[in-house]
Amino acid sequence: MTPKDWHDKFYYDTEDGDLYYRSTGRIATCIQRTYYGVFFNGRMYMAHRVIWFMTYGFWPECEIDHIDGNGRNNRLENLREATKSQNRANGNWGEDRGLTQIHNGKYR
């Protein structure tokens, strides 16, 4: 599929970072854990990767990092290509390691 195929079916709103169906104007994404996904031709795609493809014309070779740590904030200025280690360094991985965040951003 080309970026044109995606643009023919979806509209990317740069203000709110969401994808909409061109035919109906309705939001096209659905929640997939901590990210948004979108269906196209019977397959689920992560919305942030689709937005990257629609904007730059190529699928990202690495991961797409949400700079602010919010996986549902798909505004273009919040997305960047990153290695796995760069992406993990930017995330909140404390709970995955058995840590609990307490006041002042500290962990226990």
C-alpha positions in Angstrom: 0.0 0.0 0.0 1.1 3.5 -0.7 0.6 6.6 1.4 -2.0 7.7 -1.2 -4.0 4.5 -0.4 -4.1 5.6 3.3 -4.9 9.2 2.4 -7.8 8.1 0.2 -9.4 6.3 3.1 -8.2 8.3 6.2 -7.7 11.9 7.2 -5.1 12.8 9.8 -6.0 15.8 11.9 -2.7 17.4 12.9 -4.4 19.4 15.7 -5.8 16.5 17.7 -3.5 13.7 16.3 -6.4 11.4 15.4 -7.3 9.5 12.2 -10.7 9.9 10.7 -12.6 8.1 7.9 -12.9 10.4 4.9 -16.2 8.8 3.9 -18.0 9.5 7.2 -15.8 11.9 9.2 -15.9 9.5 12.1 -12.9 8.7 14.2 -11.2 5.6 12.8 -9.0 4.5 15.7 -9.8 2.1 18.5 -8.0 1.5 21.7 -5.3 -1.3 21.7 -3.9 -1.5 25.2 -2.1 1.8 25.7 -2.1 2.8 22.0 -4.6 3.5 19.2 -5.0 1.1 16.4 -6.7 1.3 13.0 -8.1 -1.4 10.7 -7.3 -1.3 7.0 -8.0 -4.1 4.5 -8.8 -6.5 7.4 -5.5 -5.9 9.3 -4.8 -3.9 12.4 -2.1 -1.3 12.3 -0.8 0.9 15.1 -2.1 4.4 14.4 1.2 6.1 15.3 3.0 4.0 12.6 0.3 4.8 10.1 0.6 8.5 10.8 4.3 8.3 10.3 3.8 6.5 7.0 1.2 9.0 5.8 3.3 12.0 6.7 6.8 10.8 5.6 6.0 8.3 2.9 7.9 5.3 4.5 7.3 2.9 7.3 9.6 3.5 10.2 12.6 1.2 10.4 12.7 1.5 14.2 10.1 2.0 16.9 8.0 5.1 17.1 8.5 6.8 20.5 5.8 9.0 22.0 8.0 11.8 23.4 5.6 12.7 26.3 5.1 9.0 27.2 1.4 9.1 26.3 0.9 6.3 23.8 -2.4 7.8 22.7 -1.0 11.3 21.9 -0.4 10.9 18.2 0.3 14.5 17.3 3.2 14.5 14.9 5.4 16.7 17.1 5.0 14.0 19.8 6.3 11.2 17.6 9.9 10.3 16.7 11.8 7.3 15.5 13.8 5.6 18.2 15.7 2.4 19.0 14.1 0.0 21.4 16.5 1.2 24.2 15.7 4.9 23.5 12.0 4.2 23.6 12.3 2.2 26.8 14.4 5.0 28.4 11.6 7.4 27.7 8.8 5.3 29.2 7.5 4.7 32.7 8.7 1.1 33.2 8.7 1.2 37.0 5.5 -0.9 37.5 6.8 -3.5 35.1 9.8 -4.0 37.5 7.6 -4.3 40.6 8.1 -0.7 41.7 5.3 1.6 42.8 5.5 5.4 42.3 5.0 7.4 45.4 4.8 11.2 45.9 7.4 13.5 44.2 7.9 11.1 41.3 10.0 8.7 43.5 9.6 4.9 43.4 9.4 2.3 46.2 
